[in-house]
Amino acid sequence: MRVAHIITRMIVGGAQENTLYNCRDLLELHGDDVLLITGPAIGPEGDLLQQGRGGGREVPVEQIDSLRRAIDPRNDLASYFAIKRVLADFEPDVVHTHSAKAGILGRLAAWELQVPAIVHTVHGAPFHPYQSWPTRTFYRACEKYAATRCHALISVADAMTDQLVAAGVAPREKFTTISSGMDVDPFLQADEHRARVRQELGFAESDIVVGKIARLFELKGHDDVIAAAAQAIAANRNVKFLFIGDGILRSQLEAQIAAANLRQHFVFTGLVPPSTIPQYLGAMDLLVHASLREGLARALPQALIAGKPVVSYDIDGAREVTLPERTGFLIPPRDIDGLARAIIALANAPDLREKYGQEGRRLFADQFGHQTMTRRIRELYWRVLRG
């Protein structure tokens, strides 16, 4: 079949990695014709197509310069017509959209062209409680309308389906949950790099490394982790923190750490290629995830597949992999004391870290394989086409 994927920008991020794996698998494993339509990868997160295209067949890409994340009526209108022109030339059987802006414009253009199968993946709801009421209402209305211009919706977690159904975006029967895929083999081998990476980062063998993988951005929860760190370090001086990622809040977070006199306990890597994430997970002893909104952060299953336990706020899809007394600790959002207690509990119990990590690996290694994801997505394409 001929499949066009449309996404706003191919920065280094979970939704983008998911999309790239899906495109490659369709090309390499199923022999489909694929076109990836995207805007420029603007932002401090880096360009995934430059950092993550090594190995395998390159995906054909059509870049639309006017396609940007920010709302701009002139650019948005130009992007709509550009997407429509590209789709008309490509003549796809399936259009599969991702992210808010490309999801709306892509679905409208594909519907107007009467594409036989139009599918949208919800990686994370574009409306959330931390927005103003007018903004939240506007985004919800846009998503509700766009949902009438596609045949099926994919959620990366059951929690996404629950949120959108509750918001009246679409009926439950229109949704299918398909876990976001990744190459699991490097994560299964993560500990092979442990000694080398810890040495490069300046960690001692006795250090207990608490990692966080996320953009240094609003609502990602780095400030909460820093606040909890003071308690954790007071309880165990061997606890160290590793922040992987970059973004606009770096200087602010470094100032917060310095004010708490914790600089010797924190290491920032800055932006790293996606291919090195398994190595950094191998250097960790546990992963903490304190975002306040996210569909299902890839860092959680990645850590578990690498055999590392997780501590996460109970938001969106986190509870689907962070299983209390099985794979880690689930904490109410913004509960700094609870976050600190969970970190301390795992820092002080190597046997518990091993138990939770191995259970996570057993449960999720197959479920999150990109081949499994693509097979299930392609089955959904066929169901829509046959219908």
Residue pairs with C-beta under 8 A, 6 or more apart in sequence:
1 32
1 33
1 93
1 94
1 381
1 385
2 32
2 33
2 34
2 35
2 90
2 91
2 92
2 93
2 94
3 23
3 26
3 32
3 33
3 34
3 35
3 92
3 93
3 94
3 95
3 96
3 381
4 34
4 35
4 36
4 37
4 86
4 87
4 90
4 92
4 94
4 95
4 96
4 110
5 19
5 22
5 23
5 34
5 35
5 36
5 37
5 96
5 97
5 98
6 36
6 37
6 38
6 83
6 95
6 96
6 97
6 98
6 102
6 103
6 105
6 106
7 15
7 16
7 19
7 36
7 37
7 38
7 97
7 98
7 99
7 102
8 38
8 39
8 67
8 68
8 69
8 98
8 99
8 100
8 101
8 102
9 16
9 38
9 39
9 40
9 41
9 42
9 43
9 67
9 68
9 69
9 99
10 16
10 19
10 20
10 36
10 38
10 41
10 47
10 48
10 49
11 41
11 42
11 43
11 45
11 46
11 47
11 48
12 45
12 46
12 47
12 48
12 51
12 52
12 271
12 274
13 45
13 48
13 215
14 123
14 180
14 295
14 297
14 298
15 98
15 99
15 121
15 123
15 124
15 180
16 48
17 48
17 52
17 180
17 182
17 274
17 298
18 98
18 121
18 123
18 156
18 180
18 181
18 182
18 298
18 373
19 36
19 98
20 36
20 48
20 49
20 52
20 53
20 59
21 181
21 182
21 183
21 370
21 373
21 374
22 96
22 181
22 370
22 373
22 374
22 377
23 34
23 36
23 59
24 56
24 57
24 59
25 181
25 370
25 371
25 373
25 374
26 32
26 34
26 374
26 378
27 34
27 57
27 59
28 56
28 57
29 371
29 374
30 374
30 378
34 59
34 60
35 60
35 61
35 62
35 86
35 90
35 92
36 59
36 60
36 61
36 62
37 61
37 62
37 64
37 83
37 86
37 87
37 102
37 106
38 61
38 62
38 63
38 64
38 67
38 102
39 63
39 64
39 65
39 66
39 67
39 68
39 69
39 79
39 102
40 63
40 65
40 67
40 68
41 47
41 48
41 49
41 50
42 68
42 69
44 215
44 246
44 247
44 248
44 271
45 215
45 245
45 246
45 247
45 271
46 246
46 271
48 274
49 61
51 273
51 274
51 275
52 273
52 274
52 275
53 59
54 275
62 86
64 79
64 82
64 83
64 86
66 75
66 76
66 78
66 79
66 82
67 75
67 79
67 82
67 83
67 101
67 102
67 105
68 75
68 79
68 101
69 99
69 100
69 101
71 101
76 101
76 105
79 101
79 105
80 105
80 108
80 109
83 102
83 105
83 106
83 109
84 109
84 112
84 113
87 95
87 109
87 110
87 113
87 115
88 113
92 110
92 115
93 115
93 116
93 117
93 381
93 385
94 115
94 116
94 117
94 118
94 119
94 381
94 384
94 385
95 106
95 107
95 110
95 115
95 117
95 118
95 119
96 119
96 120
96 121
96 377
96 381
97 103
97 106
97 107
97 110
97 118
97 119
97 120
97 121
97 150
98 120
98 121
98 123
99 123
100 126
100 139
100 142
100 143
103 120
103 146
104 142
104 143
104 145
104 146
107 118
107 120
107 146
107 149
107 150
108 146
108 149
110 118
110 149
110 150
111 118
111 149
111 150
116 384
116 385
117 151
117 152
117 381
117 384
117 385
118 149
118 150
118 151
118 152
119 150
119 151
119 152
119 153
119 154
119 377
119 380
119 381
119 384
120 146
120 147
120 150
120 152
120 153
120 154
121 153
121 154
121 155
121 156
122 153
122 154
122 155
122 156
122 160
122 161
122 164
122 295
123 156
123 160
123 180
123 295
124 160
124 293
124 294
124 295
124 316
125 143
125 160
125 163
125 164
125 167
125 293
125 295
125 316
126 139
126 142
126 143
127 135
127 136
127 137
127 139
127 140
127 143
127 167
128 136
128 293
129 136
130 219
130 292
130 293
131 139
140 167
140 168
140 169
143 164
143 167
143 169
144 167
144 168
144 169
144 170
147 153
147 164
147 169
147 170
147 174
148 170
151 384
151 387
152 174
152 175
152 176
152 380
152 383
152 384
153 164
153 170
153 174
153 175
153 176
154 175
154 176
154 177
154 178
154 377
154 380
155 161
155 164
155 175
155 176
155 177
155 178
155 295
156 177
156 178
156 179
156 180
156 295
156 296
156 317
157 177
157 179
157 295
157 296
157 316
157 317
157 320
158 177
158 317
158 320
159 295
159 296
159 316
159 317
159 319
159 320
160 177
160 295
160 296
160 316
160 317
161 172
161 175
161 177
163 316
164 170
164 175
165 171
165 172
165 175
176 376
176 380
178 373
178 376
178 377
178 380
179 296
179 301
179 367
179 368
179 372
179 373
180 295
180 296
180 298
180 368
180 373
181 368
181 369
181 370
181 371
181 372
181 373
181 374
182 298
182 301
182 302
182 368
182 369
182 370
183 369
183 370
184 305
184 365
184 366
184 368
184 369
186 275
186 278
187 278
187 281
187 302
187 305
187 306
188 305
188 306
188 361
188 365
189 278
190 278
190 279
190 281
190 282
190 306
190 307
190 308
191 282
191 306
191 307
192 282
193 278
193 279
193 282
193 283
194 282
194 283
197 279
197 280
197 282
197 283
198 204
198 205
198 207
198 209
198 283
201 242
201 267
201 269
201 283
202 267
203 209
203 240
203 267
203 283
204 238
206 238
207 238
207 239
207 240
208 236
208 238
208 239
208 240
208 285
208 286
208 347
209 240
209 241
209 242
209 283
209 284
209 285
209 286
210 225
210 229
210 232
210 239
210 240
210 241
210 242
210 284
210 285
210 286
210 287
210 288
210 343
210 347
211 241
211 242
211 243
211 244
211 280
211 281
211 283
211 284
211 286
211 287
211 288
211 303
211 308
212 221
212 222
212 225
212 241
212 242
212 243
212 244
212 287
212 288
212 289
212 290
212 299
213 244
213 245
213 277
213 280
213 281
213 287
213 299
213 302
214 220
214 221
214 222
214 244
214 245
214 289
214 291
214 297
214 299
215 245
215 246
215 247
216 222
216 243
216 245
216 246
216 247
216 248
216 249
216 250
216 253
217 247
217 248
217 249
218 249
219 291
219 292
219 293
220 247
220 290
220 291
220 292
221 289
221 290
221 291
221 292
221 313
222 243
222 249
222 253
222 290
223 253
223 256
224 290
224 334
224 336
224 339
225 241
225 288
225 290
225 339
226 241
226 253
226 256
226 257
226 260
226 262
226 266
227 336
228 336
228 337
228 339
228 340
228 343
229 239
229 241
229 260
229 262
229 265
229 266
229 340
229 343
230 260
230 262
230 340
231 336
231 337
231 340
231 341
231 344
232 239
232 340
232 343
232 344
232 347
233 239
233 262
233 265
235 340
235 344
235 347
235 348
236 344
236 347
236 348
238 347
239 265
239 343
239 344
239 347
240 265
240 266
240 267
241 265
241 266
241 267
242 266
242 267
242 269
242 280
242 283
242 284
243 253
243 266
243 267
243 268
243 269
244 269
244 272
244 277
244 280
245 269
245 270
245 271
245 272
246 270
246 271
250 268
254 268
257 263
257 266
269 280
272 280
277 302
278 302
278 306
281 287
281 302
281 303
281 306
281 308
282 306
284 303
284 308
285 308
285 346
285 347
285 353
286 303
286 308
286 309
286 310
286 311
286 328
286 343
286 346
286 347
286 353
287 299
287 300
287 303
287 308
287 309
287 310
287 311
288 310
288 311
288 312
288 339
288 343
289 297
289 299
289 300
289 310
289 311
289 312
289 313
289 318
289 322
290 312
290 313
290 339
291 297
291 313
291 315
292 313
292 315
292 333
292 334
293 315
293 316
294 315
294 316
294 317
294 318
295 316
295 317
296 316
296 317
296 318
296 320
296 321
297 312
297 318
300 310
300 312
300 318
300 321
300 322
301 321
301 360
301 364
301 367
301 368
302 368
303 309
303 310
303 360
304 310
304 321
304 327
304 328
304 357
304 360
304 361
304 363
304 364
305 360
305 361
305 364
305 365
305 368
306 357
306 361
307 354
307 357
307 358
307 360
307 361
308 353
308 357
308 360
309 327
309 328
309 346
309 352
309 353
309 356
309 357
309 360
310 321
310 322
310 327
310 328
310 329
310 356
310 360
311 322
311 328
311 329
311 331
311 339
311 342
311 343
311 346
312 318
312 322
312 328
312 329
312 330
312 331
313 330
313 331
313 332
313 333
313 334
313 335
313 339
314 322
314 330
314 331
314 332
314 333
315 333
318 330
319 330
321 327
321 360
321 363
321 364
322 328
322 329
322 330
323 330
323 359
323 363
324 330
326 356
326 359
326 360
326 363
327 356
327 357
327 359
327 360
327 363
328 342
328 346
328 356
328 360
329 342
329 345
329 346
331 338
331 339
331 342
332 338
345 352
346 352
346 353
346 356
366 372
